[in-house]
Amino acid sequence: MTVLSSNDDDRTRYYSVIGEKNLTPLWEVLHSLVPAHPRPSIVPAIWNYSALRNIILRSGSLISASEAERRVLILENPGVRGHSRITQSLYAGFQLILPGEVAPAHRHSQSALRLVLDGEGAYTAVNGERTTMKRGDFIITPAMTWHDHGNTGDEPVVWLDGLDIPLVQSLDAGFAEKATVQTQIEERAEGEALRRYGKNMVPLDFFQSSSDPTPVFVYPYSQTRTALLELDGSAIDPWHGHAFRFVNPSTGASPMPTIGAFVRRLRSGFEARPYRSTDSAVFVCLEGEGTALIGEQKFSFSRGDVLVVPSWSVHQFRASSDAILFSFSDRPVQRVLGLWREEKLS
Ligand code: GTQ
């Protein structure tokens, strides 16, 4: 039998015949479906906090926290505007809460983290326990935990939210509900979680499975910062500087199953070696300044800035003053699925 290659018209006619049957030819899309390496739609980007602060504060006069439920400006990756995401799998937002305001209690399947950027006097309550939000604090609200936020101080407070919204959306697995009260009743005194679970020990009969979220729902910046500074003089990882991975102290796994969080300190003048990994990452500069070379693009960052590094993009950090960078990504998901790869370049 002779194999004929059909012309474009034949193909177009055939595609419309099969199109009506909800069929489409793989050969037109194979290489985008199964690429030789990641081809992210998201692009490198930076949000400069000092330039955005006043704009964020202005949202405070447009809508109240309780009317909005959450008064948040979503950081939309410029490569995928309109999709409410900062990376393919993660969402990020600047949340503003003014003195006296309450963001009412609710819960949802999506896991959330908060990184406090600006202002003092707010709290987050998670399943009946409050934590006062201090700048740099990393706070989590695991899937289906009740949470509300409030500001009992006298200044506006802004934090960065990081949620696995796009990931949960891609699985069509999201549920949410509002509580019958605006503010949860305090069931335990502030600090109880840290006292019970945050001292390299856990209650004698306490066991968790590897995908359970940490019962320690706050990683205070005062502790994180001290831990980083105490590494001064000890070996420096050429790719990451002095760096830690946040863990659930009772399992060693990531604080929440879908989002990994990391922190690094880059001493003034340090130039990290180029690196890439398959988890697109969101970086937040907590202290200092420097530059990030992401692919061919160079970004200068300073305090409060948020940066995105797309999957498999070679990137390199350089600090021009002592810098501390927090980051989060979907790394734990990729690792458990056997998808995660990294490359340390020289
Ligand atoms: O604080 O619970 O940025 O539910 C998006 C959805 C924050 C929150 C967001 C949320 C929250």
Residues whose N, C-alpha, C, O or C-beta is under 5 A from the ligand:
A	BS01	GTQ	R70 V72 G93 D161
